[in-house]
Amino acid sequence: MSQFIESIKVEDKEIFLLDLHQKRINQTFSHFGKEDAIDLAKIYKNLQHDEDGLFKLRISYDLDKRIRTQMIPYAIPEIQDFQLVENNSFDYSFKFEDRKELDKMKMKAKAEEIIIVKNNHITDTSFSNLLFLKGKEWFTPTTYLLNGVQRQHLLKHKKIKEAEITLQNIKQFTHFQLINAMNDFDDMFIYPISRIMNLPGNEEYLDL
């Protein structure tokens, strides 16, 4: 049976974006014909987590409501370089635990992290959604692979906008950053667009 995961931010005993994580789990159960989903609030309460600091609560579960939990100390990674990688058939509509295809793409890449290109459109990295800066405004691709909870949260609160971001217009943006449940909108981790080693026009573009 398919295994799914949720990675949830816990900082100083406070759990973040719980409603959006629960909504995604409910949608997963519903899509596969199951009604009664697991209850994240109850799971967290039963853990009796009482440590300060930043943690990733990793919950692995299946549709029979078998779960495994890990509370992992977390530090936001700083990434040296990125590579555009084309994969027109990859689908990650649900947060599956199986990441073999993502790992395979990363292993072939020459950079530390990949940015997946699907049908000429920018999507996500191997572990996050993306934001791109133009002028003073931040935009996220309409062509995400997974509609992450942080992405939904920032759109709801009008801190970012959606835009069609393609290989043709990516150079119109000056900077980018990575967002997911663990990585908030954060001015400390902004990368210049030049960190993408094979931007269109470069000789090594999509050369895998």
Secondary structure as the mmCIF struct_conf table of DSSP 4:
data_model
#
loop_
_struct_conf.conf_type_id
_struct_conf.id
_struct_conf.beg_label_comp_id
_struct_conf.beg_label_asym_id
_struct_conf.beg_label_seq_id
_struct_conf.end_label_comp_id
_struct_conf.end_label_asym_id
_struct_conf.end_label_seq_id
STRN STRN1 PHE A 4 GLU A 11
TURN_TY1_P TURN_TY1_P1 ASP A 12 LYS A 13
STRN STRN2 GLU A 14 ILE A 15
BEND BEND1 LEU A 17 LEU A 17
HELX_RH_AL_P HELX_RH_AL_P1 LEU A 18 HIS A 31
TURN_TY1_P TURN_TY1_P2 PHE A 32 GLY A 33
HELX_RH_AL_P HELX_RH_AL_P2 LEU A 40 LEU A 47
TURN_TY1_P TURN_TY1_P3 GLN A 48 GLN A 48
BEND BEND2 GLY A 53 GLY A 53
STRN STRN3 LEU A 54 TYR A 61
TURN_TY1_P TURN_TY1_P4 LEU A 63 ASP A 64
STRN STRN4 ILE A 67 PRO A 73
BEND BEND3 GLN A 80 GLN A 80
STRN STRN5 PHE A 82 GLU A 86
BEND BEND4 ASN A 88 SER A 89
BEND BEND5 SER A 93 PHE A 94
STRN STRN6 PHE A 96 PHE A 96
BEND BEND6 GLU A 97 GLU A 97
HELX_RH_AL_P HELX_RH_AL_P3 LYS A 100 LYS A 108
BEND BEND7 LYS A 110 GLU A 112
STRN STRN7 GLU A 113 LYS A 118
TURN_TY1_P TURN_TY1_P5 ASN A 119 ASN A 120
STRN STRN8 HIS A 121 THR A 125
BEND BEND8 SER A 126 PHE A 127
STRN STRN9 ASN A 129 LYS A 134
TURN_TY1_P TURN_TY1_P6 GLY A 135 LYS A 136
STRN STRN10 GLU A 137 PRO A 141
BEND BEND9 THR A 142 THR A 142
BEND BEND10 LEU A 145 LEU A 146
HELX_RH_AL_P HELX_RH_AL_P4 VAL A 149 LYS A 156
TURN_TY1_P TURN_TY1_P7 HIS A 157 LYS A 158
BEND BEND11 LYS A 159 ILE A 160
STRN STRN11 LYS A 161 ALA A 163
STRN STRN12 THR A 166 THR A 166
TURN_TY1_P TURN_TY1_P8 LEU A 167 ASN A 169
HELX_RH_3T_P HELX_RH_3T_P1 ILE A 170 GLN A 172
STRN STRN13 HIS A 175 ILE A 179
BEND BEND12 ASN A 180 ASN A 183
BEND BEND13 PHE A 185 PHE A 185
HELX_RH_3T_P HELX_RH_3T_P2 ASP A 187 PHE A 189
STRN STRN14 TYR A 191 PRO A 192
HELX_RH_3T_P HELX_RH_3T_P3 ILE A 193 ARG A 195
STRN STRN15 ILE A 196 ILE A 196
TURN_TY1_P TURN_TY1_P9 MET A 197 ASN A 198
TURN_TY1_P TURN_TY1_P10 PRO A 200 GLY A 201
BEND BEND14 ASN A 202 ASN A 202
TURN_TY1_P TURN_TY1_P11 GLU A 203 LEU A 206
#
